[in-house]
């Protein structure tokens, strides 16, 4: 009888481990990095911070722009997006002097993070360059998220 119990327990554990964990996309600020390919006017790939704030199925984001080592551009890339189930789609852009780009990133949430992939379509002096970007964002653990304010009870 004990062998049957162990077999049932083992089967239940294997089923639980094989079932993918659904992401819980909570309203929060997700932080991470994007790594983008080299541009003709940069010295190498760029790895920069991205911050995505999700509220009620809508997203807005900010991404650091750095065209040379040690110099962060005054204007960050800004954009908006939407959450559809476990999927996230972001689009935005940046402009600085004669250079500008439009960006599109998308990904899927797994647990409390999402991997992002996308492109930036740059225009510089009449030339167009497309570069690929990839990265990830992650939210803090639930205990570290701000708590919703409770409604005051009517007296």
N, C-alpha and C positions, 0 to 999 in steps of 0.2 A: 504494500500500500504506500510506503514511503517513497518508493521509486516513481510511482505514478504522480505523487505530489510534487516531487522534484522536477519531473518532466513537464508538468503543467506550468510550474513556476518558471522554468527555463524558457519554455515557449512564449510565455507572457512577456518576459524580459526582452527576448529577441524581437518580438513584435513591437514593443514600445521603443526600442532603440532604432528600428528600421523606419519608423514613422517620422517624416521630417517635421521639425518644429515650425509651426506657423509664426510668422513675424507679427509682432504687435506694434503697429505704427502708432506711437503715441504723440500727442501734441508736445513738442519739446524742441530744444535747439540741439542739432546734430553737428558735430565738428569732425573735421578730418583733413585730408590732403588730396590734391590732384597733382599728378605728374604728367607734364605735357612734353611732347617731342620738341626737338630743337627747331628754332626758326632761323632763316638765313642771317638775321642780324643779332642773334644771341650766341653765347659761347657754348651752350649745351642745353640739355633738358632742364626744365624748370619744375621744381617741387614746391608747391605753395599751399597755404591754408585755405580751406573753404568752410563756411558756416552756413547751415541750412536750418531755418526756423519753420516748423510745421504747425499749422493751426487749422483745425477743422477741414482737413483735406486739401488745403492750399499751402503752398510753400513759397518762401522768398529766400534768396541766398546772396552771399557776398563772397567774392574770391579775390585774394591778393594778386596783384599784377606786378611783376618784377621783370624788367627787360635786361638788367645787368646785375651782376653780383653786388650785394650790399645796398641796392637802391630800390626801395619799394615805391611804386608810383603813387602819387597823391590820390588818384581816383581808383577805387576798386571796381572790379567787374561786378555788376549787379544784375539780378534777374528774378524771375518768378517761376512757379511751376505748380504741378498738381499731383495728388496722390490718388491712385486708382487701385484699390485693394492693396497688394504688396508692391506695386510698381510706382516709381517716381520718375517724372519727366520735368526737366528744368531747361529754361532758355533765357538768355540775357545777352549782355554785351558790354563793351568797354570802348572808350575813345580817349586818346591822348595825343595831342598835336596832330600830325598828319597820319597817324596810325589809328586803326580801329578794328574791332572784330565782333562777330556775332558768334555766340556759343550755344551749343545744345548738348545736354548730358542726360542720360537715363540709366536706370538700374532697377534692382529688385531688393527688397528687404529680406533679410534672414535674421531672425531673432531681433536684436536691437541695432543692427547696422545694415547699410546698403553699400554695394559695390557700384561705382559709377563708371560709365564709359561715354565718350562723346567726342565732339570736334569743336575747334575754333576756326572760323573762316576769317582770316586777316586780310585787310586791304592796306597797302603801304606804297605810296607813290605810284598809284595806278596798277600795281601788281596785286594778285590774289594768291594767298598761300593758305592751305588747309593743314592743320596739324591735329593729331590725335591726342586725347587725354584720357587718363584712367586714374581711379583712386577709390577712396572709401570714406564714408561718414559713419559716425556712431553716436548714439545718445548715452547720457549717463544712466547708471542703474536707477531703477524706479525709486528707491529710498532717497536718492539725491535730487529728484525732480521737485520743482516747486509744487506745493499742494494748492488745490483749487480753494478759493475762499468760500467759506460756508455762508449761506444766507442766514441773516439774523432772524431769529424766531420772533414772530409778532406777539406782542403782549396783549 
